[in-house]
Amino acid sequence: MSINIEKHKVGSQQPCFIVAEIGINHNGDVELAKKLVKVAHESGCNAVKFQKRTIELCYTEAELSTPRETPFGTTNGDLKRKLEFGKKEYDEIDAYCRELGILWTASCWDEPSLEFIMKYDPPFLKIPSARVRDEDKLLKLHRQTGKPIMMATGACTLDHIDHAVSVFDPGNLIIMHCVLNYPASDEELNLKMIQTLQDRYPGVSIGYSGHEKGVDTTVDAVVLGACIVERHITLDRTMFGSDQSASLEPHGLEMLVRNIRKWETASGSGSKSVSPAEEKNFQKLRRK
């Protein structure tokens, strides 16, 4: 089972598709966003991902007016609006990603956001964990795009996942095991869930969206069979932002990509044979 994401085949027995989640770590600065795109490209990632929201649909007025001291104002609404890119910024991001030759997409948190992002003809779409439960209309609109769908499963039960899977074409869906905590501790990661999902949905590709610190456990997810991995990235984890501490800095991202590719090279075929080098050494070591 594999899914085509532009020129990439994604699925079992295919190279892991690596997504760098920029999300809102750009802090409303398109130049910072472009620096993060460049980091992802130079690290060997296959794609970058942003997040798109219609603020007034995703948050209540009470939540937006909640006092919150940030570099961008004194309310939660000031922060949320500052972090949201519009057409001007996404036009620039789209042009820059095309210039570098890296794919980009966004998690769409509501219907107008999905309509907005579809104007850029993204190669795939991502449904965030917070929109999987009780969001039939948004799920169905995603299916109608015909795009490959990555679906996060943080804070979802198997019943929630069963229902969401029933909405989609299994051959065009990637279920992303995910823990909805930033950062998530090792004890929370439950990586064996990747195999549980593989057994429960045999016709569906399974990936991993990690919010932990470090790279080792994300590589472990690939060893367990994740065909896509996604990690948040940042230039500096000490920057302002709720996702920064669960993100990889440039060196960590480079290490992640390198170690995943090293595993793929070392994992082999699983069949046993004697290589010419082994035979040569055997002949040297055997007793005459």
N, C-alpha and C positions, 0 to 999 in steps of 0.2 A: 504494500500500500504506500503510495507516494502522492504528494500534491505538488503541482507546479506553481512556483512563485517566480514569475518572469523566467529567467534562464535556469533557475535553481530547482532541482528535484528535492523535495523535503519528505522524509519518512524513514522507515526502517531500511537499513543497509545503505543509507545516503549520508553524505557529510552533514554534520550538525549545522543548522542554520542559526547564526548568532545575531541577536538583535540588541543594540544598545539603546536603552530607554533614556532619552533625554527628559521626557515628561515636562515637568515644570522647573527643572533645575537650571533653566536659563534665566530665571528671575525676571522675566519680562524684557530681556535684552537680546535682540536678534543677533548682535555681534557675538555675544557669549554663546548663543545657540549654534552659530556657525563654527565657533572654535570647538564645540563639543562634537559636531558633525565631523570635523576634520580629525579629531582624536579617534573617533569610531572607525573612520575610513583607514587611517594609518595603522590602526591596531588589527585590521583584517576582518572587521565585522561585516556582515552581509547587508544590514539595514539599520536605520535609526527610527525611533518612534517618539512622537509627541503626544500630547493630550489636548483634546478640544472640548470645551464646554460652552453652553449658553448659560451664563451665570444666573440669570433670573429664573431659569427653569430648574437648575440643579440645586439651588439653595433658597430657603425661605427668607423673607424680608427680615424676620427676627434674627436669623443666623447671620445675615449680611451686616446687620447693624450692631452685632455683638462687639463690644470694645476689644481691640487687639492691637497692641503696639508693635508695629513692624517698620522696616525702613521705608514703607510705601504709604503709611497713613496710620490712623488710629482705630480703624474698624476692620473686621474680617472682610467686609465687602471691598475696602480699599485694596487689601492684599489680593483677593480673588480676581478683581478686575485688572490689576497690574500684571498678573501672571498670564493673562489671556492674550494670545496673538490673534490678529485679524488678517484680512486679505493682503495687506501690504507686506506684513512679516512673512506670511506663508508663501507669497509669490517669491520673495527673496530666498527663503529656505528651499523651495522647489528648484529654483534656478541653480543654487549652489550645490545641491545634491546631484543634480544632473551633470553639472560641471565636473564634480569629483567622480561620478559614476557609482554612487551608493544609493540604494533604495531607501525610501522613507514612507512612513505612514503615521497614523494617529489613532489613539483610542477615542472613540466618539461617545460622549456621555448622554446624548439626547438626539432627537430627530433632526433639528436644524443643524447641529454639528455634523451629523452624518452626511446630510445633503451638502454642506459646505466642503467637507473633505473630499467627497466624491468628485467634485469639480476638478481635482488634481489627478484623478484616475490612479489611486494608490494601488500597488501590487497586491496588497492584502489589508485586512482590517483587524483590529483588536477590540474585543468587548471587555471592559474592565470588570473586576469582581463585583463591584458595587452595583452593576447594572444587569447581573445575571438573574438574580432572584426577582420574580414577579414583574418582569419587564417583557412580556410576550410581544408587544407591538414593536419595540426597538429590536428585539431579536429577529423578528420576521422581516423587518426592513433591512437588516444586515444580510439576511439570506437572499433577499431579492436583488441585491447588488451583483450576485454571482461571483463575488470575490472570495478567495480563501479566507477563512475566519479563524483567528486565534481567540480562544475563550478562556479567560482567567477563572479560577474556581476558589479563590480565597473566600472564607466565611460561607462556603456552600456545603450543604450535606450531599450525600449521594442522591437523595431524592431531588434536590434542586438541579443537580447535574443531569440526572435522567431526563427531567422535564426539558431542560435547555437543549440537550442532545436531540430530543425528539423533534425539535423545530428545524434542525439543520440537515443538510445533505451530509451524511457521515464521510463521504469521500472528499469533502471540501472543508472539513473541520479539523482543527488541532486543539485538543483540550490541554490547557496549561495548568499543571499542578502548581499551587500557589498558597502561601500563608500570608494572610492580610495583617502584617505587623511590620513596623519600620523602625529599627531593624528587627528581624526575627532571630531568635536564639537557635542554636543548634538543636536543642531539645524540641523545638516546635516544628522543625522542618519536615519530619515524617516522609523522607524521600522514598520509602518503600511504597508510598501511595502511587508513585509512577507505575509500578508493576501492577498494583491493584486496578488502576485505570486501564492499563493494557489488557488485563484479563476481562474486565467488565465490558469494555467497548472494543472488541477485536478488529472492527473495521474502521477505527478512528485513530489518527496519529496523536501521540501524546508528547507534550513538551513540558518545560519547567520555567516558571517566572520566579526568580529568586530575590528576596529582600534581606538576605543575611549579610553579614560582614565577611570579607575574605572571598577567596576563589575556590578553595578545595571542594566544598560541598556542591558547588555548581558543576564542577567537573564530575563529581560522583553521580550527579543526576544524569549526565550523559552516559556514564558507564552503566547506569541502570536502564538506559534505553530512551532517554529524552531526545527527540529529533530536532527540537528547537530549544534554545535557551535565551532568556531575556534577563538583562541586569541593568539597573539604573546606573548612570555614569555622571561624573562631576569632575570639574577641574580641581576642586579642593573640598573635602568633606566638612571643613569648618565654616564654609560659606553659609549664609542664611538660607533656610528652607527646610521643610518638614521631611523631605526625602534624601537630603544630603548624606546623613549618617549611614544610610543603607545603600549607598552608591559606591561604585568603584572609581578610583582616581585613574589617570592615564596608565601608570605603570601596572596597576592591578588589572586593568582591562587587557593590556598586552599579555600579561601572564595568563589570564583566563583563556584567551584565544589560543596562545601557544600550547597550553597544557591540554586543551580539548583536541587540537590537531595532533599532538603527540600521542594521546590515547588512541585516536583513530588509526594512526600509523602502526602503533604497537599492538593493537587488538587482534590483527590478523583475520584469518578466515574461519578459524575453529576446526579446520581439518588438519590431520597429522601427516606430515611427510618428512623425508630426510633431505635437507638442502645440500647442494654441492659442497658448501663450506663445512657443514657438519660431517659429511662423508670423508672429506679430506682430513679433518681433524681426527675422526675415528680411526682412519688408517694409520695416522701418526701415533695414536695412543694405544692401539691394540697390541697385544703381545704376539710377537712373531713366532 
